Amino acid sequence: MSKPNAFYAQSGGVTAVINTSACGLIETARQHKDKIGKIYAGRNGIIGALTEELIDTSKESKRDIAALRHTPGGAFGSCRHKLKGLDENRAEYERLIDVFKAHNIRYFFYNGGGDSQDTSYKVSQIAQTLGYPLSCIGIPKTVDNDLPIIDNCPGFGSVAKYVAVSIREAAFDVASMAKTSTKIFVLEVMGRHAGWIAAAGGLACEKKGDAPHIILFPEIIFDETKFLKRVEQSVKKHGYCVIVVSEGLKNKAGKFLAEAGGRDAFGHAQLGGVAPIIAQLCKDKLGHKYHWAVADYLQRSARHIASKTDVDQAYALGKAAVKLALKGQNAVMPIIERKSNKPYRWGIGVAKLADVANVEKMMPRSYISRNGFAITDACREYLQPLIAGEDYPPYKKGLPQYVVLKNIAVPKKLKKRFVVG
Amino acid sequence: MSKPNAFYAQSGGVTAVINTSACGLIETARQHKDKIGKIYAGRNGIIGALTEELIDTSKESKRDIAALRHTPGGAFGSCRHKLKGLDENRAEYERLIDVFKAHNIRYFFYNGGGDSQDTSYKVSQIAQTLGYPLSCIGIPKTVDNDLPIIDNCPGFGSVAKYVAVSIREAAFDVASMAKTSTKIFVLEVMGRHAGWIAAAGGLACEKKGDAPHIILFPEIIFDETKFLKRVEQSVKKHGYCVIVVSEGLKNKAGKFLAEAGGRDAFGHAQLGGVAPIIAQLCKDKLGHKYHWAVADYLQRSARHIASKTDVDQAYALGKAAVKLALKGQNAVMPIIERKSNKPYRWGIGVAKLADVANVEKMMPRSYISRNGFAITDACREYLQPLIAGEDYPPYKKGLPQYVVLKNIAVPKKLKKRFVVG
């Protein structure tokens, strides 16, 4: 019988470094050809497994796989498709096992956030129930930094760096313009429920008076009066006011200030557009000229300004996932453990998927200042190492050189077609 | 009598490299202490000259002046204050001359765009009229790339690089998500009347199918039907559609699609927010999930991804301005001249301020594809060298290290205070 193969898929919102984990995983697996046959990737995440649309990564050159390390986005396609509970949709789970059996897949690597690790966990359960030997290993990923147990999530450090760098740069611009023109600058950042990304903007403030002058966290109910008072204080003192606002900012009624209306496949509201609301408020109530920016996908795809810490960790996690699988582990996820702050040292540990699935790590209240508009020293100490170091991609003709893989399909073996509901 | 002093001011919207020109100017002037005494900078641009709020740059260390080379924004403060015609507001011009006389200023360097070079020109005229010996030298700057005669404007190359890099990165993200989620991504960029910045997004497309799939130029009247048809074509063919839209996009009635209502001191409409309009249109008419981003100030302050060509040229222009002044030139502006495309070679020439003032250089129609949604090869050939090369700032703790100058005031000499109207 041929060597068992591995399946790898990317899930949910992609990041600047999810491909870095893929790179770590594939490069490491290729070093263990005695134990792992081929590495198949799911085309568009778990959907690729359900529809038997597998990509044969062995067709990719060593050079192209290496280039994944510095390529943003999800090289094999990702998806927002949450598998329902085992009882509700057993057919999907059984189909996965059928596909794995057909392609002799014994290793299941799932690279995603909390929702995705719930899937990984359920896949490991169904495999056990059906008596199919499968090593299920989750690989953490999410710009939201909201996975439990793990010290920080790969993908987050690079967004954090992008936001901190961008807010510092924009602040230099606004400071120059404030005398006769723009006095208010608002940058909207991601983070539905947890203010980790907004908090990262606070890193740009290294001494009193530095921007951002106000951070609006999703954790803190928006208080218009208190906010406007603080804006005015900043304008009086510094001549301008730079604001970071989380897309997840809520009012007293618990409603998002910017509810775009749509909902994604996970049932999450699609947000965007709180920055212009906050900016306009400053104009209407205080009369100040404003500018605002919405970073949206730019922040999570900004591989050009990725954090070296983030890149190193993302790679290490992909590598660790293979090592865990080779040790016969199941239903686990490699995690980043912080060993010390000064100097920053980290290592790789292991968490059980059962403990990770569907648990959201909120930002501790102690990371937000008492007035609710800034980060604390404890938060800074936590965040700072995560944006440390630069890891520039190669450039040609002024543009970063990212790889597009060949993504050659593995011939289908099952007669039954499967339609994803 | 002491050596004549120089005055330098930054005007209008700042850029990632206007300080680079200041650096070139100050470093060069410091090498000519036999001819140039002190370099005074206007605090908040020309307003600093009117109110006699001068900054003594000789108080800044060599190291801090060198750091201007990699610091975005306007280190001395800029302003949006257009001097009226000589006949309308002679008092302002005479006040300038009074301040220059009081501080023995014989060199006037004005770093700005078209409006600002109009001011430079008028200052040279009034000096002549009043018989005051003043060497007036303009230094070009504008992200809009709309100055005449000069091949390209410093500040533009770095915005162009930012936009091209960002759209490429976001496209990698959208491509990964398109199967089950986001199919439309819209990036709004600056450029009121000329589509230079929007065109720069087109550089990310190096082969057929690459993003951006659609560019919406201010030069091309927005045709909803034609646009939606093209979006649908792109979604069908590639699975997604990436769009760059200029803030200056207009409808058939000649109205900006996103008119924010406000107007700046130059009487220009304050724009922003066409991206969500375009995105929503794709949702309403075609049913696709979208994401959008508005880069706003992030694009023009993004020193972290500045173009090396741009940095080198901005520095050279600051340097050239001093050389022109030392040669006794007046009412001129150093310009960038393109010597060849392959390899790209450039040099410094000279233009008369009279020919530069208030003339807008539009993008040639031949730079936009016949269908109006892309750039042509001629455009690519023009733009590509301008984004070439990287020039990274130094980092500490994960953040770029930008300088904040001491900006020590020169003691006032005039009894009369001047209130800027």
Chai-1 contact restraints between the chains, C-beta under 6 A:
chainA,res_idxA,chainB,res_idxB,connection_type,confidence,min_distance_angstrom,max_distance_angstrom,comment,restraint_id
A,V14,B,D173,contact,1.0,0.0,6.0,A-B,restraint_1
A,V14,B,S176,contact,1.0,0.0,6.0,A-B,restraint_2
A,N44,B,K179,contact,1.0,0.0,6.0,A-B,restraint_3
A,P72,B,E169,contact,1.0,0.0,6.0,A-B,restraint_4
A,P72,B,F172,contact,1.0,0.0,6.0,A-B,restraint_5
A,G73,B,F172,contact,1.0,0.0,6.0,A-B,restraint_6
A,G73,B,D173,contact,1.0,0.0,6.0,A-B,restraint_7
A,G73,B,S176,contact,1.0,0.0,6.0,A-B,restraint_8
A,G74,B,S176,contact,1.0,0.0,6.0,A-B,restraint_9
A,G77,B,S176,contact,1.0,0.0,6.0,A-B,restraint_10
A,G77,B,K179,contact,1.0,0.0,6.0,A-B,restraint_11
A,S78,B,S176,contact,1.0,0.0,6.0,A-B,restraint_12
A,C79,B,K179,contact,1.0,0.0,6.0,A-B,restraint_13
A,C79,B,T180,contact,1.0,0.0,6.0,A-B,restraint_14
A,R80,B,T180,contact,1.0,0.0,6.0,A-B,restraint_15
A,R80,B,S181,contact,1.0,0.0,6.0,A-B,restraint_16
A,H81,B,T180,contact,1.0,0.0,6.0,A-B,restraint_17
A,K161,B,G398,contact,1.0,0.0,6.0,A-B,restraint_18
A,A164,B,L399,contact,1.0,0.0,6.0,A-B,restraint_19
A,V165,B,H304,contact,1.0,0.0,6.0,A-B,restraint_20
A,S166,B,L298,contact,1.0,0.0,6.0,A-B,restraint_21
A,E169,B,P72,contact,1.0,0.0,6.0,A-B,restraint_22
A,E169,B,S301,contact,1.0,0.0,6.0,A-B,restraint_23
A,E169,B,A302,contact,1.0,0.0,6.0,A-B,restraint_24
A,E169,B,R303,contact,1.0,0.0,6.0,A-B,restraint_25
A,A170,B,Y297,contact,1.0,0.0,6.0,A-B,restraint_26
A,A170,B,L298,contact,1.0,0.0,6.0,A-B,restraint_27
A,A170,B,S301,contact,1.0,0.0,6.0,A-B,restraint_28
A,F172,B,P72,contact,1.0,0.0,6.0,A-B,restraint_29
A,F172,B,G73,contact,1.0,0.0,6.0,A-B,restraint_30
A,D173,B,V14,contact,1.0,0.0,6.0,A-B,restraint_31
A,D173,B,G73,contact,1.0,0.0,6.0,A-B,restraint_32
A,D173,B,Y297,contact,1.0,0.0,6.0,A-B,restraint_33
A,D173,B,S301,contact,1.0,0.0,6.0,A-B,restraint_34
A,S176,B,V14,contact,1.0,0.0,6.0,A-B,restraint_35
A,S176,B,G73,contact,1.0,0.0,6.0,A-B,restraint_36
A,S176,B,G74,contact,1.0,0.0,6.0,A-B,restraint_37
A,S176,B,G77,contact,1.0,0.0,6.0,A-B,restraint_38
A,S176,B,S78,contact,1.0,0.0,6.0,A-B,restraint_39
A,K179,B,N44,contact,1.0,0.0,6.0,A-B,restraint_40
A,K179,B,G77,contact,1.0,0.0,6.0,A-B,restraint_41
A,K179,B,C79,contact,1.0,0.0,6.0,A-B,restraint_42
A,T180,B,C79,contact,1.0,0.0,6.0,A-B,restraint_43
A,T180,B,R80,contact,1.0,0.0,6.0,A-B,restraint_44
A,T180,B,H81,contact,1.0,0.0,6.0,A-B,restraint_45
A,S181,B,R80,contact,1.0,0.0,6.0,A-B,restraint_46
A,H291,B,D296,contact,1.0,0.0,6.0,A-B,restraint_47
A,H291,B,Y297,contact,1.0,0.0,6.0,A-B,restraint_48
A,A293,B,V294,contact,1.0,0.0,6.0,A-B,restraint_49
A,A293,B,D296,contact,1.0,0.0,6.0,A-B,restraint_50
A,A293,B,L298,contact,1.0,0.0,6.0,A-B,restraint_51
A,V294,B,A293,contact,1.0,0.0,6.0,A-B,restraint_52
A,V294,B,V294,contact,1.0,0.0,6.0,A-B,restraint_53
A,D296,B,H291,contact,1.0,0.0,6.0,A-B,restraint_54
A,D296,B,A293,contact,1.0,0.0,6.0,A-B,restraint_55
A,Y297,B,A170,contact,1.0,0.0,6.0,A-B,restraint_56
A,Y297,B,D173,contact,1.0,0.0,6.0,A-B,restraint_57
A,Y297,B,H291,contact,1.0,0.0,6.0,A-B,restraint_58
A,L298,B,S166,contact,1.0,0.0,6.0,A-B,restraint_59
A,L298,B,A170,contact,1.0,0.0,6.0,A-B,restraint_60
A,L298,B,A293,contact,1.0,0.0,6.0,A-B,restraint_61
A,S301,B,E169,contact,1.0,0.0,6.0,A-B,restraint_62
A,S301,B,A170,contact,1.0,0.0,6.0,A-B,restraint_63
A,S301,B,D173,contact,1.0,0.0,6.0,A-B,restraint_64
A,A302,B,E169,contact,1.0,0.0,6.0,A-B,restraint_65
A,R303,B,E169,contact,1.0,0.0,6.0,A-B,restraint_66
A,H304,B,V165,contact,1.0,0.0,6.0,A-B,restraint_67
A,H304,B,I305,contact,1.0,0.0,6.0,A-B,restraint_68
A,I305,B,H304,contact,1.0,0.0,6.0,A-B,restraint_69
A,Q384,B,K397,contact,1.0,0.0,6.0,A-B,restraint_70
A,I387,B,G398,contact,1.0,0.0,6.0,A-B,restraint_71
A,A388,B,G398,contact,1.0,0.0,6.0,A-B,restraint_72
A,E390,B,Y395,contact,1.0,0.0,6.0,A-B,restraint_73
A,Y395,B,E390,contact,1.0,0.0,6.0,A-B,restraint_74
A,K397,B,Q384,contact,1.0,0.0,6.0,A-B,restraint_75
A,G398,B,K161,contact,1.0,0.0,6.0,A-B,restraint_76
A,G398,B,I387,contact,1.0,0.0,6.0,A-B,restraint_77
A,G398,B,A388,contact,1.0,0.0,6.0,A-B,restraint_78
A,Y402,B,F172,contact,1.0,0.0,6.0,A-B,restraint_79
